[in-house]
Amino acid sequence: MKKLLLSATALAAMTTGAFAADDVTLQLKWVTQAQFAGYYVALEKGLYEAEDLNVTIKPGGPDVAPVQVLLGGGADVMVDWMPSALAARENGAPVVNIAQPYKSSGMMLTCLKESGVTSPEDFAGSTLGVWFYGNEYPFLSWMSKLGIATDGSEGGVNVLKQGFNVDPLLQKQAACISTMTYNEYWQVIDAGISPDELVTFKYEDQGVATLEDGLYVLEDSLTDDAFKDKMARFVKASMAGWTWAAENPEEAAEIVLEYDETGAQTEKHQIRMMGEVAKLIEGSTGALDIADYDRTVASLLSGGSDPVITKTPEGAYTTEITDMMMK
């Protein structure tokens, strides 16, 4: 009886060890919305579980700095824009891109046609709404490329530090504001302004697009083979989640809504957002395209006397995780 009991105990211990899932905490760049649908789908559909992962997704927000969460040990991996991540790396935060689900940029300036801004040549003398907290870097790179000062001097633009809303445009405090193709642009439309009253400038179309919503970890973590294996499984399941979300936008939006604890999101907006986000991940395998990386770096270095980064980064990305994922 004692021998049988010991055997049962040993079997239970072995079973528990064999099926103990690896914990992963993901810190999002922003609040729960379809911008991050692939991760929520992977969680809800058991795709992480199938890779022996126990994933916790932490929403972001205006008071959350993903880099600081990562540095403080509050997450294993974060979602961030590459300009913000590279600037943070140059300033001493050893963050490394391990995967790039987003292939294209969704960032743009949305302008009231009545303001007289119909081309980039009309920016001079205008007030432009700009997000900060790391989101300003693509805008500053673009203005540098155009040779337009951002300090309010003659011939330059007046930069309005824009909150994460569209009020400056609705209240006509700015000629143009920062918007994403999948979010704030539609907030403007829903506020009663028709598309033919607007002019939009997509960063992709202007040749100044930088990479958004990549996955980043701390450099030291990549010295651990077990961590790298865990991240390869995480990226694999996440990309499967993104594929499913793109193919099933309405259901993906519903899953996102289930995880929105604030109750602030609406089904209409999330379905529309998922449709736009699907365009941005189209063509992505999750692996970083080095040409896209080089273009982003070149854009950030092109700021004249005030570039976003001052030197070409070293060690800012690795393809090892996605190479492992695809084997």
Phi and psi in degrees as a GROMACS rama.xvg file:
@    title "Ramachandran Plot"
@    xaxis  label "Phi"
@    yaxis  label "Psi"
@TYPE xy
-64.5531  -40.8392  LYS-2
-63.8259  -41.3213  LYS-3
-62.8347  -41.3901  LEU-4
-63.7187  -42.6517  LEU-5
-63.8676  -40.7911  LEU-6
-63.4537  -42.4555  SER-7
-63.6123  -40.0892  ALA-8
-65.2799  -43.5726  THR-9
-64.0108  -40.8436  ALA-10
-62.7595  -42.0054  LEU-11
-62.8486  -40.9962  ALA-12
-64.3407  -42.6472  ALA-13
-66.1788  -39.9779  MET-14
-64.1008  -44.067  THR-15
-61.6991  -42.6576  THR-16
-66.1699  -38.9118  GLY-17
-67.4814  -31.4812  ALA-18
-109.894  10.7485  PHE-19
-70.3452  116.568  ALA-20
-75.7792  148.554  ALA-21
-82.5952  131.804  ASP-22
-78.5591  135.787  ASP-23
-135.973  129.35  VAL-24
-112.21  124.008  THR-25
-106.181  126.352  LEU-26
-100.588  118.781  GLN-27
-79.7098  159.997  LEU-28
-78.0723  -28.2171  LYS-29
-144.354  -172.421  TRP-30
-68.3959  166.024  VAL-31
-60.7652  115.249  THR-32
-163.298  174.389  GLN-33
-65.7691  -11.3341  ALA-34
-54.6792  -26.9972  GLN-35
-118.196  22.4355  PHE-36
-55.3332  -37.7491  ALA-37
-57.7146  -36.2154  GLY-38
-73.016  -40.9229  TYR-39
-68.5567  -36.8  TYR-40
-63.8673  -44.937  VAL-41
-60.503  -35.4963  ALA-42
-70.9525  -48.773  LEU-43
-68.8959  -36.465  GLU-44
-87.9287  3.9719  LYS-45
76.4797  16.9375  GLY-46
-71.4078  -35.1904  LEU-47
-69.0862  -42.8771  TYR-48
-59.2486  -37.4919  GLU-49
-64.9896  -22.645  ALA-50
-98.4505  17.7498  GLU-51
58.7565  44.4009  ASP-52
-121.884  140.166  LEU-53
-111.222  97.08  ASN-54
-99.5807  132.936  VAL-55
-112.736  127.941  THR-56
-106.793  122.294  ILE-57
-105.396  116.447  LYS-58
-63.6213  154.513  PRO-59
-99.0856  -158.716  GLY-60
163.444  179.066  GLY-61
-61.7863  -21.7488  PRO-62
-104.923  10.7324  ASP-63
-114.287  124.507  VAL-64
-106.617  104.224  ALA-65
-52.3355  -39.9764  PRO-66
-60.4434  -42.1376  VAL-67
-67.0287  -36.5359  GLN-68
-63.0075  -44.385  VAL-69
-62.9939  -47.4254  LEU-70
-62.5073  -33.3541  LEU-71
-82.6113  0.704113  GLY-72
82.0682  11.6786  GLY-73
-82.5594  -6.10379  GLY-74
-153.94  156.03  ALA-75
-90.6647  -29.9443  ASP-76
-148.813  148.06  VAL-77
-132.15  158.373  MET-78
-99.6126  128.135  VAL-79
-152.29  162.324  ASP-80
-80.85  145.636  TRP-81
-63.2714  -39.7548  MET-82
-56.7933  -43.7811  PRO-83
-65.134  -43.2367  SER-84
-66.6943  -41.4429  ALA-85
-70.232  -36.4311  LEU-86
-64.5832  -41.2172  ALA-87
-64.475  -39.7117  ALA-88
-63.3074  -43.7898  ARG-89
-63.5396  -27.7534  GLU-90
-89.9887  9.86921  ASN-91
110.422  -3.57715  GLY-92
-90.7419  111.281  ALA-93
-78.4948  64.7125  PRO-94
-93.7085  144.778  VAL-95
-131.899  132.321  VAL-96
-74.8523  125.825  ASN-97
-111.045  -13.5021  ILE-98
-165.685  157.35  ALA-99
-138.836  80.8119  GLN-100
-60.8367  -37.0832  PRO-101
-83.9045  122.483  TYR-102
-90.5894  -34.7335  LYS-103
-121.449  160.948  SER-104
-90.8082  140.408  SER-105
-103.153  7.97953  GLY-106
-84.3568  143.016  MET-107
-159.061  165.396  MET-108
-99.6737  132.778  LEU-109
-114.43  124.986  THR-110
-121.975  148.097  CYS-111
-76.3717  126.457  LEU-112
-58.7518  -34.4295  LYS-113
-67.1412  -13.8594  GLU-114
-73.3614  -15.1437  SER-115
91.7505  0.251664  GLY-116
-87.7199  110.326  VAL-117
-122.371  -9.36816  THR-118
-153.489  164.278  SER-119
-57.5392  -26.0779  PRO-120
-65.4166  -18.126  GLU-121
-90.1444  -2.36281  ASP-122
-63.533  -38.898  PHE-123
-52.4738  130.398  ALA-124
85.9674  -5.89631  GLY-125
-92.9894  161.142  SER-126
-99.3613  125.726  THR-127
-120.457  130.936  LEU-128
-81.1725  129.432  GLY-129
-133.329  132.52  VAL-130
-76.8687  144.504  TRP-131
-113.277  -150.849  PHE-132
59.5447  39.9778  TYR-133
97.1847  -12.3634  GLY-134
-89.1549  -7.40715  ASN-135
-80.4999  -16.349  GLU-136
-61.6953  -43.9191  TYR-137
-59.8565  -39.9423  PRO-138
-63.0186  -46.4053  PHE-139
-63.2289  -37.5793  LEU-140
-63.8388  -41.3551  SER-141
-63.6997  -47.4699  TRP-142
-62.1847  -37.088  MET-143
-63.4489  -41.226  SER-144
-63.1021  -35.378  LYS-145
-80.2226  -11.8974  LEU-146
74.5834  28.2162  GLY-147
-106.277  123.451  ILE-148
-69.534  148.768  ALA-149
-114.91  18.0395  THR-150
-101.113  9.06838  ASP-151
82.7205  4.46303  GLY-152
-72.6237  167.668  SER-153
-59.12  131.865  GLU-154
86.0423  -4.67797  GLY-155
-103.519  -163.049  GLY-156
-116.96  154.459  VAL-157
-94.6303  120.584  ASN-158
-92.8804  121.051  VAL-159
-98.7748  120.367  LEU-160
-68.951  104.891  LYS-161
-85.1288  132.715  GLN-162
-71.1199  176.057  GLY-163
-86.543  60.2395  PHE-164
-153.908  -178.26  ASN-165
-112.088  14.1235  VAL-166
-55.2354  -40.8049  ASP-167
-57.9606  -31.0802  PRO-168
-79.06  -44.1297  LEU-169
-63.3899  -35.0691  LEU-170
-92.8171  4.40565  GLN-171
57.5343  36.9413  LYS-172
-84.6476  -17.0204  GLN-173
-140.835  147.865  ALA-174
-72.3875  -34.3264  ALA-175
-140.983  153.138  CYS-176
-134.032  161.061  ILE-177
-76.0859  134.115  SER-178
-143.455  160.16  THR-179
-107.469  146.239  MET-180
-58.2055  -27.7939  THR-181
-99.3977  -1.92134  TYR-182
-136.994  -84.8663  ASN-183
-63.9773  -31.5598  GLU-184
-55.5329  -43.0019  TYR-185
-73.4172  -25.2099  TRP-186
-65.4376  -37.8287  GLN-187
-63.2157  -45.4208  VAL-188
-62.2264  -44.4828  ILE-189
-66.5843  -19.9154  ASP-190
-80.1468  -3.54823  ALA-191
108.05  4.03593  GLY-192
-93.8483  126.349  ILE-193
-82.6867  154.526  SER-194
-55.9877  -32.8409  PRO-195
-75.7949  -3.14815  ASP-196
-95.2086  1.37726  GLU-197
-120.764  154.755  LEU-198
-124.918  130.942  VAL-199
-119.081  146.423  THR-200
-126.195  99.5501  PHE-201
-77.0051  134.768  LYS-202
-59.6111  -34.6081  TYR-203
-59.7392  -44.9033  GLU-204
-70.0685  -26.8589  ASP-205
-87.1609  -1.08981  GLN-206
73.9911  19.8753  GLY-207
-123.82  19.9107  VAL-208
-67.5895  141.101  ALA-209
-122.299  160.369  THR-210
-73.4581  139.127  LEU-211
-121.272  158.273  GLU-212
50.102  50.8296  ASP-213
-89.4678  170.786  GLY-214
-105.825  129.711  LEU-215
-130.448  144.684  TYR-216
-132.058  172.653  VAL-217
-80.2976  141.943  LEU-218
-57.1976  -42.3018  GLU-219
-61.094  -30.6157  ASP-220
-62.9475  -27.3241  SER-221
-78.3854  0.803589  LEU-222
-86.3753  -6.53155  THR-223
-101.605  114.549  ASP-224
-61.6983  -36.1901  ASP-225
-66.2381  -38.0219  ALA-226
-66.2048  -43.0138  PHE-227
-62.2142  -41.3169  LYS-228
-62.526  -41.5784  ASP-229
-63.561  -41.5413  LYS-230
-68.4257  -36.0595  MET-231
-61.6333  -42.4119  ALA-232
-67.8655  -36.6657  ARG-233
-64.8645  -46.4684  PHE-234
-65.393  -40.5294  VAL-235
-59.3747  -47.8975  LYS-236
-67.3916  -37.4002  ALA-237
-63.6776  -43.3756  SER-238
-67.4791  -33.3824  MET-239
-64.9074  -37.2735  ALA-240
-63.989  -40.8057  GLY-241
-65.9727  -40.1482  TRP-242
-61.1269  -45.4617  THR-243
-64.2092  -42.4292  TRP-244
-62.8673  -41.0492  ALA-245
-66.2641  -32.9004  ALA-246
-83.0489  -19.8678  GLU-247
-132.899  64.0592  ASN-248
-59.7363  -38.4518  PRO-249
-68.6973  -44.8947  GLU-250
-66.7493  -36.5574  GLU-251
-63.7492  -40.4791  ALA-252
-63.0233  -38.4462  ALA-253
-65.053  -37.9715  GLU-254
-64.2761  -43.5447  ILE-255
-57.7462  -44.5559  VAL-256
-61.4252  -33.7954  LEU-257
-64.0977  -29.3552  GLU-258
-95.547  -4.02496  TYR-259
-81.0031  98.8254  ASP-260
-75.0335  -14.9142  GLU-261
-80.3828  -25.0718  THR-262
72.1077  13.0654  GLY-263
-83.5842  -19.5834  ALA-264
-88.0637  152.175  GLN-265
-115.192  153.039  THR-266
-61.4686  -43.7185  GLU-267
-58.2816  -46.788  LYS-268
-68.2264  -39.2843  HIS-269
-71.1962  -36.2145  GLN-270
-64.7277  -43.7648  ILE-271
-63.7385  -41.9262  ARG-272
-62.1892  -43.1174  MET-273
-62.5778  -38.0147  MET-274
-62.1369  -38.8143  GLY-275
-75.3927  -39.3888  GLU-276
-63.6407  -35.8546  VAL-277
-57.21  -32.4847  ALA-278
-68.529  -29.9931  LYS-279
-81.0249  -26.2515  LEU-280
-93.9522  -6.10166  ILE-281
-57.7299  129.442  GLU-282
89.5011  -3.05177  GLY-283
-92.1778  135.939  SER-284
-98.9705  -5.70052  THR-285
102.208  -21.8291  GLY-286
-78.1502  140.231  ALA-287
-69.5053  128.059  LEU-288
-82.6011  116.349  ASP-289
-63.4237  -31.5681  ILE-290
-64.4714  -39.1146  ALA-291
-66.5485  -38.928  ASP-292
-62.6267  -47.9837  TYR-293
-61.3881  -38.8519  ASP-294
-64.2973  -41.296  ARG-295
-62.9788  -46.3601  THR-296
-61.1448  -44.7453  VAL-297
-60.2573  -40.4916  ALA-298
-64.2464  -40.9238  SER-299
-73.9518  -24.0542  LEU-300
-84.2208  -12.0712  LEU-301
-90.1513  29.0332  SER-302
-89.9253  17.5688  GLY-303
61.6327  -123.702  GLY-304
-79.2525  -8.19711  SER-305
-137.648  61.4734  ASP-306
-74.8321  159.902  PRO-307
-67.552  -42.7836  VAL-308
-124.619  151.778  ILE-309
-102.627  -10.6204  THR-310
-149.634  156.768  LYS-311
-63.6806  125.659  THR-312
-66.2045  151.163  PRO-313
-121.609  133.707  GLU-314
71.489  20.9191  GLY-315
-82.3407  -8.19764  ALA-316
-147.667  159.964  TYR-317
-139.7  142.291  THR-318
-98.566  1.33754  THR-319
-61.0459  -40.069  GLU-320
-67.4042  -45.4338  ILE-321
-72.817  -28.8153  THR-322
-63.515  -42.2948  ASP-323
-64.8489  -39.6348  MET-324
-61.1007  -35.9024  MET-325
-88.1215  -5.31794  MET-326
